[in-house]
Amino acid sequence: MVDTFQPKYTYTKRGVYYFSKSVPSDLRHHYFKPRIIQSLRTKSSSQARYVSQKLASRLDDYWINLRLREVEIPAAHLLRSIPSQNINSLLPTIDDALELYLRVKGEHKKNTFFTHSKRTIGYLKECLGSRPLDQYSTADAATFRDWLRKKGLSAASVQRNFSSLKAMVNFTIQELGLDCRNAFAGVYLASDEPLTKRQPLSKNKIRHIRFHSFSRC
């Protein structure tokens, strides 16, 4: 039986479904037009119903965020450190990123994967506190690098911690479609020791090697 029920927040034009939803009056100053209209690119009622519900839900969540951005952070005086940017951010925190990363990427991983990931975030929280992802700046990332070195970690250990941290943040940004950058990418990480230039063999050493090579023939 053909489904003739018109999905909520939709209308049809030449058989194609369109999403249509009015912008709340208190948020219209954020938009050029008072109504959001978007083609769903389908002539299927069931597909249009599914997509329109998703769009409406995402819009409702976004509008809540817009309203909350004007509200001061509750208990801001209890923060360990004051973020250098985006103080009213509602993005996932670094703890949320860790939880998502371990849950999705941790399948079939060894215990060391979980231990090292948790240790890295533990270090970050001890140095900078737990913040939304867009409340960390590149300056914060450099501070964290220096903090790890002062803590006694080798350059190789610092690089491993940053690799784990960058992977977690990148994964969360991509998985959730977040509009923010990874502050921990591109931070300069020095090595422990400078590369030593290999010295050429002496003539005596070359003669010694040749002599033993011929003697074995």
N, CA, C and O of each residue as an XYZ file, in Angstrom:
868
protein
N       0.842     -1.184      0.000
C       0.000      0.000      0.000
C       0.886      1.245      0.000
O       1.870      1.321      0.737
N       0.528      2.209     -0.828
C       1.317      3.425     -0.952
C       1.107      4.308      0.285
O      -0.021      4.524      0.728
N       2.220      4.810      0.828
C       2.167      5.688      1.998
C       1.904      7.106      1.531
O       2.763      7.740      0.917
N       0.704      7.603      1.828
C       0.320      8.953      1.392
C       0.457      9.982      2.506
O       0.143     11.156      2.315
N       0.931      9.535      3.680
C       1.070     10.444      4.812
C       2.218     11.418      4.569
O       3.333     11.011      4.244
N       1.933     12.703      4.728
C       2.953     13.731      4.514
C       3.842     13.834      5.753
O       3.353     14.174      6.830
N       5.141     13.544      5.619
C       6.040     13.633      6.779
C       6.064     15.049      7.356
O       5.931     16.036      6.633
N       6.235     15.118      8.657
C       6.266     16.406      9.343
C       7.440     17.246      8.850
O       8.513     16.715      8.565
N       7.236     18.552      8.751
C       8.223     19.530      8.299
C       8.612     19.330      6.825
O       9.721     19.686      6.426
N       7.718     18.770      6.028
C       8.036     18.584      4.608
C       6.892     19.047      3.726
O       5.743     19.158      4.153
N       7.252     19.313      2.476
C       6.264     19.526      1.419
C       6.888     18.979      0.139
O       8.091     18.719      0.101
N       6.094     18.805     -0.895
C       6.610     18.269     -2.156
C       6.524     19.308     -3.266
O       5.614     20.135     -3.319
N       7.517     19.224     -4.149
C       7.557     20.083     -5.326
C       8.062     19.235     -6.493
O       9.205     18.777     -6.495
N       7.195     19.035     -7.478
C       7.488     18.142     -8.609
C       7.850     16.741     -8.129
O       8.697     16.068     -8.715
N       7.202     16.321     -7.067
C       7.393     14.977     -6.540
C       8.552     14.829     -5.578
O       8.690     13.789     -4.933
N       9.387     15.848     -5.469
C      10.548     15.799     -4.581
C      10.190     16.416     -3.232
O       9.520     17.446     -3.170
N      10.632     15.790     -2.176
C      10.332     16.278     -0.830
C      11.319     17.368     -0.420
O      12.515     17.302     -0.702
N      10.761     18.381      0.264
C      11.560     19.476      0.800
C      11.312     19.575      2.305
O      10.194     19.393      2.788
N      12.393     19.869      3.026
C      12.297     20.118      4.466
C      11.990     21.597      4.678
O      12.583     22.455      4.024
N      11.069     21.896      5.589
C      10.700     23.286      5.866
C      10.391     23.450      7.345
O       9.509     22.784      7.888
N      11.134     24.352      7.992
C      10.913     24.573      9.423
C      11.171     26.032      9.746
O      12.172     26.605      9.316
N      10.262     26.633     10.508
C      10.375     28.036     10.880
C      11.435     28.226     11.959
O      11.522     27.436     12.898
N      12.236     29.275     11.820
C      13.237     29.606     12.827
C      12.536     30.265     14.017
O      11.721     31.165     13.811
N      12.823     29.847     15.255
C      12.210     30.482     16.422
C      12.454     31.992     16.419
O      13.518     32.460     16.013
N      11.474     32.729     16.867
C      11.545     34.195     16.796
C      12.741     34.769     17.551
O      13.312     35.774     17.128
N      13.128     34.137     18.674
C      14.236     34.673     19.466
C      15.606     34.374     18.845
O      16.629     34.866     19.322
N      15.617     33.563     17.775
C      16.882     33.217     17.134
C      16.983     33.730     15.707
O      17.974     33.468     15.026
N      15.975     34.453     15.246
C      15.964     34.878     13.845
C      17.052     35.890     13.511
O      17.385     36.075     12.340
N      17.608     36.547     14.524
C      18.696     37.491     14.242
C      19.967     36.760     13.817
O      20.918     37.388     13.352
N      19.986     35.417     13.975
C      21.131     34.633     13.520
C      21.000     34.244     12.042
O      21.967     33.769     11.446
N      19.836     34.435     11.452
C      19.562     33.948     10.102
C      19.195     35.092      9.153
O      18.742     36.158      9.573
N      19.405     34.834      7.867
C      19.007     35.793      6.838
C      17.516     35.685      6.527
O      16.896     36.658      6.098
N      16.941     34.496      6.743
C      15.528     34.277      6.445
C      14.843     33.629      7.646
O      15.500     32.951      8.436
N      13.523     33.830      7.794
C      12.803     33.303      8.962
C      12.437     31.818      8.853
O      11.911     31.242      9.805
N      12.703     31.213      7.730
C      12.357     29.806      7.537
C      13.508     29.071      6.848
O      14.156     29.604      5.947
N      13.744     27.830      7.297
C      14.787     26.988      6.702
C      14.131     26.024      5.728
O      13.255     25.247      6.108
N      14.553     26.075      4.480
C      14.016     25.191      3.442
C      15.194     24.492      2.764
O      16.168     25.125      2.356
N      15.077     23.179      2.657
C      16.169     22.399      2.088
C      15.618     21.177      1.359
O      14.770     20.456      1.886
N      16.110     20.954      0.140
C      15.672     19.785     -0.614
C      16.203     18.513      0.038
O      17.375     18.439      0.407
N      15.332     17.512      0.178
C      15.740     16.226      0.731
C      16.219     15.267     -0.357
O      16.720     14.182     -0.062
N      16.062     15.674     -1.609
C      16.560     14.919     -2.755
C      16.020     13.489     -2.797
O      16.747     12.545     -3.108
N      14.767     13.354     -2.486
C      14.127     12.042     -2.547
C      12.648     12.210     -2.868
O      12.031     13.222     -2.533
N      12.097     11.197     -3.522
C      10.665     11.153     -3.789
C       9.989     10.089     -2.929
O       8.797      9.814     -3.069
N      10.775      9.504     -2.041
C      10.264      8.464     -1.153
C       9.743      9.079      0.136
O      10.457      9.827      0.805
N       8.499      8.767      0.486
C       7.905      9.304      1.707
C       8.636      8.796      2.943
O       8.870      9.561      3.879
N       8.998      7.517      2.957
C       9.662      6.937      4.131
C      11.052      7.558      4.325
O      11.443      7.865      5.451
N      11.785      7.740      3.243
C      13.100      8.374      3.345
C      12.968      9.825      3.777
O      13.745     10.303      4.604
N      11.993     10.524      3.222
C      11.777     11.919      3.593
C      11.430     12.038      5.075
O      11.887     12.959      5.752
N      10.620     11.103      5.578
C      10.247     11.126      6.995
C      11.485     10.944      7.880
O      11.655     11.649      8.875
N      12.339      9.999      7.510
C      13.543      9.721      8.302
C      14.490     10.926      8.303
O      14.961     11.349      9.358
N      14.766     11.477      7.107
C      15.719     12.581      7.003
C      15.178     13.840      7.668
O      15.922     14.554      8.341
N      13.909     14.115      7.488
C      13.331     15.318      8.093
C      13.366     15.255      9.614
O      13.593     16.266     10.278
N      13.138     14.056     10.167
C      13.224     13.902     11.622
C      14.643     14.171     12.115
O      14.843     14.803     13.153
N      15.628     13.681     11.356
C      17.023     13.909     11.734
C      17.373     15.393     11.660
O      18.008     15.934     12.566
N      16.962     16.038     10.593
C      17.244     17.472     10.442
C      16.577     18.295     11.534
O      17.188     19.201     12.100
N      15.336     17.978     11.822
C      14.614     18.719     12.851
C      15.272     18.539     14.216
O      15.381     19.485     14.996
N      15.713     17.303     14.494
C      16.370     17.032     15.777
C      17.690     17.779     15.896
O      17.999     18.341     16.947
N      18.473     17.786     14.813
C      19.748     18.498     14.846
C      19.545     19.998     14.977
O      20.309     20.672     15.668
N      18.521     20.523     14.320
C      18.227     21.948     14.447
C      17.824     22.303     15.870
O      18.271     23.311     16.417
N      16.983     21.477     16.461
C      16.556     21.740     17.836
C      17.757     21.755     18.785
O      17.851     22.614     19.663
N      18.677     20.794     18.602
C      19.878     20.753     19.434
C      20.732     21.996     19.216
O      21.257     22.574     20.167
N      20.865     22.405     17.945
C      21.683     23.575     17.634
C      21.069     24.843     18.223
O      21.780     25.709     18.731
N      19.748     24.942     18.149
C      19.084     26.127     18.699
C      19.216     26.193     20.212
O      19.338     27.279     20.780
N      19.194     25.054     20.857
C      19.432     25.034     22.305
C      20.828     25.563     22.609
O      21.023     26.341     23.543
N      21.805     25.125     21.797
C      23.181     25.598     21.994
C      23.300     27.099     21.790
O      24.009     27.781     22.530
N      22.598     27.611     20.775
C      22.629     29.054     20.544
C      22.107     29.818     21.755
O      22.658     30.849     22.141
N      21.054     29.304     22.337
C      20.478     29.983     23.515
C      21.416     29.900     24.716
O      21.551     30.860     25.476
N      22.065     28.742     24.882
C      22.920     28.550     26.053
C      24.230     29.319     25.971
O      24.863     29.587     26.992
N      24.636     29.674     24.751
C      25.892     30.407     24.598
C      25.850     31.765     25.286
O      26.888     32.327     25.636
N      24.651     32.282     25.476
C      24.517     33.582     26.116
C      24.428     33.464     27.640
O      24.346     34.464     28.354
N      24.446     32.220     28.114
C      24.365     31.990     29.559
C      25.769     31.798     30.108
O      26.578     31.100     29.496
N      26.070     32.397     31.236
C      27.378     32.253     31.856
C      27.597     30.806     32.303
O      26.652     30.097     32.647
N      28.870     30.383     32.289
C      29.210     29.024     32.709
C      28.890     28.849     34.189
O      29.364     29.632     35.012
N      28.098     27.841     34.545
C      27.805     27.594     35.961
C      29.082     27.236     36.730
O      29.911     26.474     36.234
N      29.237     27.771     37.909
C      30.365     27.476     38.807
C      31.710     27.745     38.144
O      32.666     27.001     38.361
N      31.793     28.807     37.333
C      33.051     29.117     36.655
C      34.182     29.395     37.641
O      35.354     29.210     37.313
N      33.830     29.838     38.850
C      34.852     30.142     39.848
C      35.545     28.891     40.375
O      36.570     28.989     41.050
N      34.990     27.708     40.069
C      35.587     26.456     40.540
C      36.530     25.838     39.513
O      37.150     24.810     39.787
N      36.648     26.456     38.324
C      37.524     25.912     37.290
C      38.977     25.962     37.743
O      39.432     26.944     38.330
N      39.697     24.873     37.453
C      41.108     24.815     37.807
C      41.910     25.858     37.053
O      42.790     26.504     37.622
N      41.608     26.022     35.768
C      42.270     27.041     34.958
C      41.259     27.637     33.999
O      40.335     26.956     33.555
N      41.435     28.896     33.684
C      40.491     29.578     32.813
C      40.861     29.327     31.354
O      41.988     29.625     30.957
N      39.953     28.791     30.546
C      40.249     28.551     29.136
C      40.643     29.842     28.436
O      40.159     30.925     28.765
N      41.541     29.697     27.456
C      42.026     30.872     26.740
C      41.104     31.270     25.596
O      41.276     32.343     25.016
N      40.118     30.419     25.256
C      39.239     30.724     24.136
C      37.934     29.960     24.281
O      37.862     28.955     24.988
N      36.896     30.454     23.596
C      35.594     29.786     23.529
C      35.086     29.353     24.901
O      34.752     28.188     25.116
N      35.034     30.304     25.815
C      34.699     29.969     27.195
C      33.284     29.422     27.337
O      32.996     28.704     28.295
N      32.391     29.750     26.397
C      31.021     29.253     26.469
C      30.788     28.040     25.566
O      29.655     27.759     25.176
N      31.849     27.334     25.242
C      31.744     26.187     24.343
C      30.861     25.084     24.919
O      30.838     24.837     26.125
N      30.131     24.430     24.007
C      29.299     23.294     24.390
C      29.742     22.020     23.660
O      28.999     21.041     23.601
N      30.944     22.045     23.113
C      31.473     20.869     22.431
C      31.861     19.790     23.445
O      31.987     20.072     24.636
N      32.050     18.554     22.971
C      32.472     17.476     23.883
C      33.788     17.817     24.568
O      34.633     18.503     23.993
N      33.960     17.339     25.789
C      35.197     17.562     26.526
C      36.225     16.510     26.141
O      35.925     15.560     25.417
N      37.427     16.695     26.632
C      38.484     15.717     26.365
C      38.143     14.375     27.010
O      38.555     13.328     26.510
N      37.399     14.393     28.109
C      36.939     13.133     28.713
C      35.943     12.434     27.800
O      35.966     11.210     27.673
N      35.063     13.212     27.162
C      34.115     12.640     26.201
C      34.863     12.040     25.010
O      34.499     10.976     24.508
N      35.909     12.735     24.565
C      36.707     12.240     23.440
C      37.378     10.915     23.798
O      37.426      9.993     22.983
N      37.891     10.831     25.015
C      38.521      9.585     25.465
C      37.517      8.447     25.496
O      37.804      7.347     25.026
N      36.336      8.710     26.049
C      35.305      7.670     26.144
C      34.888      7.181     24.760
O      34.750      5.978     24.543
N      34.689      8.102     23.830
C      34.295      7.735     22.466
C      35.403      6.954     21.775
O      35.144      5.942     21.124
N      36.622      7.419     21.915
C      37.771      6.785     21.266
C      37.957      5.349     21.747
O      38.174      4.445     20.940
N      37.874      5.140     23.053
C      38.059      3.800     23.602
C      36.902      2.880     23.230
O      37.100      1.696     22.957
N      35.704      3.432     23.221
C      34.527      2.607     22.916
C      34.504      2.152     21.465
O      34.183      1.001     21.173
N      34.845      3.059     20.559
C      34.755      2.724     19.134
C      36.041      2.095     18.611
O      36.001      1.087     17.906
N      37.181      2.691     18.956
C      38.455      2.211     18.426
C      39.071      1.094     19.263
O      39.997      0.415     18.817
N      38.560      0.908     20.464
C      39.183     -0.039     21.376
C      38.828     -1.499     21.154
O      39.384     -2.382     21.807
N      37.909     -1.756     20.241
C      37.503     -3.134     19.998
C      38.689     -3.961     19.496
O      39.370     -3.586     18.541
N      38.916     -5.093     20.164
C      40.002     -6.031     19.837
C      41.392     -5.453     20.106
O      42.393     -6.033     19.684
N      41.464     -4.320     20.803
C      42.766     -3.756     21.143
C      43.296     -4.387     22.432
O      42.529     -4.889     23.253
N      44.608     -4.351     22.591
C      45.234     -4.879     23.801
C      45.058     -3.889     24.952
O      44.703     -2.728     24.749
N      45.317     -4.385     26.172
C      45.144     -3.544     27.358
C      46.044     -2.313     27.324
O      45.700     -1.270     27.880
N      47.205     -2.439     26.664
C      48.118     -1.298     26.610
C      47.505     -0.112     25.870
O      47.829      1.038     26.168
N      46.625     -0.380     24.912
C      45.944      0.691     24.185
C      45.109      1.535     25.144
O      45.137      2.764     25.085
N      44.370      0.872     26.021
C      43.514      1.571     26.978
C      44.363      2.277     28.042
O      44.097      3.422     28.407
N      45.394      1.567     28.533
C      46.234      2.131     29.589
C      46.946      3.394     29.116
O      46.967      4.402     29.821
N      47.524      3.334     27.924
C      48.276      4.485     27.421
C      47.343      5.654     27.113
O      47.682      6.804     27.392
N      46.167      5.372     26.538
C      45.217      6.448     26.214
C      44.750      7.158     27.481
O      44.682      8.387     27.521
N      44.428      6.381     28.514
C      43.964      6.973     29.768
C      45.082      7.751     30.463
O      44.838      8.793     31.071
N      46.312      7.233     30.367
C      47.441      7.937     30.990
C      47.669      9.286     30.316
O      47.932     10.283     30.988
N      47.567      9.315     28.986
C      47.763     10.565     28.242
C      46.753     11.620     28.664
O      47.119     12.767     28.920
N      45.484     11.234     28.736
C      44.447     12.198     29.138
C      44.608     12.572     30.600
O      44.306     13.701     30.988
N      45.078     11.642     31.413
C      45.351     11.964     32.811
C      46.412     13.046     32.938
O      46.280     13.966     33.745
N      47.469     12.930     32.133
C      48.508     13.962     32.117
C      47.922     15.313     31.687
O      48.183     16.340     32.313
N      47.126     15.295     30.610
C      46.557     16.546     30.095
C      45.677     17.219     31.143
O      45.760     18.432     31.336
N      44.843     16.447     31.815
C      43.946     17.004     32.830
C      44.731     17.539     34.023
O      44.356     18.546     34.624
N      45.822     16.859     34.358
C      46.647     17.328     35.473
C      47.308     18.660     35.135
O      47.504     19.504     36.010
N      47.649     18.842     33.869
C      48.323     20.072     33.439
C      47.336     21.204     33.140
O      47.510     22.326     33.616
N      46.295     20.903     32.345
C      45.402     21.954     31.843
C      43.951     21.812     32.286
O      43.154     22.727     32.081
N      43.597     20.687     32.886
C      42.211     20.456     33.263
C      41.408     19.878     32.113
O      41.871     19.870     30.972
N      40.209     19.393     32.404
C      39.318     18.840     31.380
C      38.476     19.960     30.791
O      37.749     20.641     31.515
N      38.570     20.155     29.486
C      37.852     21.233     28.801
C      37.175     20.698     27.541
O      37.528     19.620     27.063
N      36.207     21.436     26.996
C      35.724     21.138     25.643
C      36.888     21.248     24.656
O      37.847     21.982     24.896
N      36.796     20.523     23.561
C      37.922     20.423     22.639
C      38.366     21.762     22.070
O      39.553     21.963     21.812
N      37.417     22.686     21.872
C      37.796     23.965     21.281
C      38.239     24.984     22.322
O      38.443     26.154     21.997
N      38.390     24.548     23.578
C      38.916     25.448     24.603
C      40.418     25.241     24.830
O      41.010     25.878     25.701
N      41.025     24.354     24.048
C      42.476     24.200     24.079
C      43.068     24.971     22.894
O      42.594     24.846     21.764
N      44.086     25.749     23.156
C      44.750     26.510     22.096
C      46.108     25.895     21.790
O      46.571     25.007     22.505
N      46.743     26.372     20.721
C      48.084     25.886     20.402
C      49.079     26.269     21.497
O      50.040     25.545     21.756
N      48.836     27.413     22.135
C      49.686     27.803     23.264
C      49.516     26.826     24.420
O      50.486     26.493     25.102
N      48.279     26.363     24.644
C      48.040     25.361     25.678
C      48.778     24.064     25.347
O      49.341     23.415     26.229
N      48.766     23.700     24.069
C      49.444     22.477     23.639
C      50.947     22.574     23.899
O      51.569     21.604     24.333
N      51.531     23.749     23.632
C      52.956     23.955     23.899
C      53.238     23.899     25.399
O      54.262     23.365     25.823
N      52.331     24.450     26.192
C      52.470     24.385     27.652
C      52.455     22.945     28.125
O      53.233     22.563     28.999
N      51.565     22.141     27.545
C      51.472     20.724     27.898
C      52.749     19.991     27.516
O      53.226     19.148     28.276
N      53.311     20.298     26.350
C      54.575     19.686     25.922
C      55.686     19.978     26.924
O      56.408     19.074     27.343
N      55.818     21.252     27.308
C      56.866     21.642     28.251
C      56.630     21.011     29.614
O      57.579     20.643     30.307
N      55.367     20.887     29.995
C      55.027     20.278     31.284
C      55.455     18.814     31.316
O      55.971     18.337     32.327
N      55.245     18.111     30.225
C      55.652     16.702     30.152
C      57.163     16.555     30.266
O      57.649     15.639     30.930
N      57.912     17.456     29.619
C      59.366     17.381     29.694
C      59.856     17.676     31.107
O      60.761     17.012     31.610
N      59.246     18.685     31.746
C      59.638     19.005     33.125
C      59.281     17.883     34.086
O      59.907     17.730     35.135
N      58.283     17.109     33.728
C      57.876     15.968     34.544
C      58.895     14.835     34.461
O      58.875     13.908     35.271
N      59.789     14.920     33.470
C      60.838     13.926     33.345
C      60.660     12.952     32.208
O      61.449     12.017     32.071
N      59.641     13.144     31.385
C      59.416     12.242     30.263
C      60.441     12.508     29.164
O      60.807     13.655     28.909
N      60.892     11.454     28.527
C      61.822     11.596     27.414
C      61.093     12.195     26.221
O      59.863     12.230     26.189
N      61.856     12.667     25.242
C      61.242     13.225     24.038
C      60.404     12.177     23.324
O      59.345     12.484     22.777
N      60.885     10.933     23.332
C      60.125      9.855     22.685
C      58.789      9.634     23.387
O      57.775      9.399     22.731
N      58.782      9.709     24.719
C      57.534      9.539     25.478
C      56.587     10.706     25.231
O      55.375     10.518     25.127
N      57.142     11.913     25.138
C      56.315     13.088     24.832
C      55.670     12.927     23.463
O      54.490     13.231     23.290
N      56.438     12.453     22.492
C      55.908     12.250     21.146
C      54.809     11.196     21.138
O      53.806     11.351     20.442
N      54.991     10.110     21.916
C      53.958      9.072     21.989
C      52.676      9.613     22.603
O      51.582      9.295     22.135
N      52.801     10.424     23.643
C      51.620     11.002     24.273
C      50.900     11.960     23.327
O      49.670     11.970     23.268
N      51.657     12.759     22.592
C      51.034     13.681     21.645
C      50.395     12.930     20.484
O      49.336     13.328     19.997
N      51.022     11.854     20.040
C      50.441     11.056     18.957
C      49.103     10.483     19.386
O      48.139     10.507     18.622
N      49.042      9.968     20.606
C      47.798      9.415     21.135
C      46.740     10.504     21.295
O      45.574     10.297     20.959
N      47.149     11.657     21.806
C      46.220     12.767     22.029
C      45.669     13.297     20.705
O      44.468     13.532     20.576
N      46.552     13.484     19.726
C      46.113     13.983     18.414
C      45.151     13.000     17.756
O      44.168     13.404     17.135
N      45.440     11.703     17.896
C      44.570     10.685     17.305
C      43.179     10.729     17.929
O      42.174     10.617     17.227
N      43.125     10.892     19.244
C      41.842     10.949     19.950
C      41.014     12.153     19.523
O      39.822     12.030     19.243
N      41.655     13.318     19.474
C      40.943     14.547     19.129
C      40.502     14.506     17.664
O      39.367     14.863     17.347
N      41.392     14.076     16.776
C      41.031     13.974     15.363
C      39.858     13.024     15.155
O      38.938     13.320     14.393
N      39.897     11.892     15.829
C      38.827     10.905     15.683
C      37.494     11.487     16.138
O      36.478     11.299     15.470
N      37.487     12.188     17.262
C      36.256     12.764     17.798
C      35.707     13.843     16.872
O      34.502     13.902     16.629
N      36.591     14.697     16.356
C      36.164     15.748     15.436
C      35.514     15.147     14.196
O      34.460     15.607     13.758
N      36.144     14.118     13.631
C      35.625     13.500     12.415
C      34.369     12.677     12.693
O      33.416     12.713     11.916
N      34.370     11.944     13.790
C      33.233     11.070     14.107
C      31.964     11.866     14.389
O      30.874     11.456     13.992
N      32.098     12.996     15.068
C      30.944     13.811     15.446
C      30.712     14.991     14.504
O      29.755     15.745     14.682
N      31.568     15.156     13.515
C      31.407     16.258     12.569
C      31.532     17.622     13.220
O      30.755     18.527     12.916
N      32.495     17.781     14.109
C      32.643     19.025     14.851
C      33.339     20.097     14.014
O      34.188     19.801     13.173
N      32.963     21.324     14.262
C      33.559     22.458     13.549
C      34.615     23.097     14.444
O      34.414     24.189     14.976
N      35.743     22.405     14.605
C      36.849     22.944     15.393
C      38.138     22.294     14.905
O      38.113     21.280     14.207
N      39.252     22.888     15.281
C      40.554     22.356     14.871
C      41.196     21.600     16.027
O      40.802     21.738     17.186
N      42.177     20.814     15.683
C      42.926     20.060     16.686
C      44.101     20.913     17.146
O      45.071     21.089     16.410
N      44.014     21.442     18.361
C      45.053     22.342     18.871
C      46.371     21.625     19.108
O      47.414     22.269     19.224
N      46.339     20.294     19.180
C      47.547     19.534     19.502
C      48.304     19.071     18.260
O      49.341     18.416     18.365
N      47.779     19.415     17.087
C      48.452     19.072     15.839
C      49.432     20.180     15.467
O      49.118     21.361     15.615
N      50.576     19.819     15.000
C      51.549     20.796     14.538
C      52.441     21.377     15.608
O      53.226     22.283     15.326
N      52.343     20.874     16.852
C      53.214     21.375     17.916
C      54.617     20.796     17.726
O      54.771     19.603     17.468
N      55.626     21.640     17.854
C      57.007     21.189     17.659
C      57.406     20.264     18.798
O      57.244     20.592     19.973
N      57.933     19.099     18.425
C      58.396     18.110     19.399
C      59.835     17.757     19.075
O      60.114     17.126     18.055
N      60.759     18.172     19.954
C      62.179     17.935     19.713
C      62.552     16.511     20.088
O      61.879     15.876     20.901
N      63.622     16.015     19.494
C      64.136     14.693     19.837
C      65.121     14.819     20.989
O      65.598     15.912     21.292
N      65.426     13.684     21.637
C      66.330     13.698     22.795
C      67.762     14.055     22.409
O      68.378     14.926     23.023
N      68.281     13.384     21.400
C      69.670     13.550     21.028
C      69.784     13.966     19.569
O      69.012     13.496     18.733
N      70.736     14.841     19.248
C      70.962     15.169     17.839
C      71.556     13.980     17.106
O      72.287     13.177     17.687
N      71.238     13.877     15.838
C      71.771     12.779     15.047
C      73.281     12.939     14.906
O      73.768     14.019     14.571
N      74.023     11.854     15.163
C      75.478     11.887     15.045
C      75.882     11.436     13.659
O      75.346     10.468     13.120
N      76.841     12.157     13.090
C      77.304     11.840     11.751
C      78.219     10.636     11.807
O      79.142     10.595     12.621
N      77.976      9.653     10.951
C      78.782      8.450     10.917
C      80.159      8.762     10.348
O      80.280      9.347      9.272
N      81.202      8.361     11.090
C      82.557      8.620     10.667
C      83.013      7.580      9.644
O      82.657      6.407      9.755
N      83.801      8.002      8.645
C      84.297      7.033      7.657
C      85.324      6.097      8.272
O      85.991      6.442      9.247
N      85.444      4.908      7.691
C      86.421      3.936      8.178
C      87.839      4.406      7.854
O      88.091      4.991      6.801
N      88.739      4.140      8.765
C      90.148      4.485      8.525
C      90.757      3.506      7.525
O      90.210      2.432      7.276
N      91.913      3.900      6.949
C      92.585      3.033      5.988
C      93.019      1.724      6.628
O      92.915      0.664      6.011
N      93.506      1.793      7.861
C      93.926      0.569      8.558
C      92.743     -0.378      8.767
O      92.872     -1.595      8.635
N      91.578      0.212      9.099
C      90.386     -0.602      9.310
C      89.946     -1.259      8.009
O      89.532     -2.419      8.007
N      90.033     -0.519      6.895
C      89.647     -1.067      5.595
C      90.568     -2.213      5.217
O      90.104     -3.253      4.748
N      91.932     -2.025      5.425
C      92.886     -3.090      5.115
C      92.620     -4.323      5.976
O      92.732     -5.455      5.504
N      92.264     -4.093      7.248
C      91.986     -5.201      8.166
C      90.766     -6.007      7.684
O      90.783     -7.238      7.705
N      89.712     -5.304      7.251
C      88.506     -5.977      6.771
C      88.787     -6.756      5.498
O      88.309     -7.878      5.330
N      89.591     -6.140      4.574
C      89.909     -6.820      3.321
C      90.748     -8.066      3.568
O      90.531     -9.109      2.951
N      91.716     -7.942      4.485
C      92.590     -9.078      4.783
C      91.782    -10.267      5.282
O      91.995    -11.395      4.838
N      90.836    -10.016      6.223
C      90.033    -11.107      6.775
C      89.041    -11.636      5.761
O      88.678    -12.811      5.801
N      88.597    -10.777      4.847
C      87.653    -11.223      3.820
C      88.331    -12.184      2.857
O      87.764    -13.215      2.497
N      89.592    -11.832      2.423
C      90.305    -12.687      1.487
C      90.735    -13.993      2.157
O      90.746    -15.048      1.524
N      91.090    -13.913      3.449
C      91.556    -15.112      4.141
C      90.469    -16.164      4.280
O      90.765    -17.342      4.477
N      89.195    -15.742      4.178
C      88.105    -16.712      4.311
C      87.783    -17.386      2.987
O      87.069    -18.387      2.943
N      88.321    -16.823      1.906
C      88.020    -17.404      0.578
C      88.791    -18.689      0.337
O      88.656    -19.301     -0.722
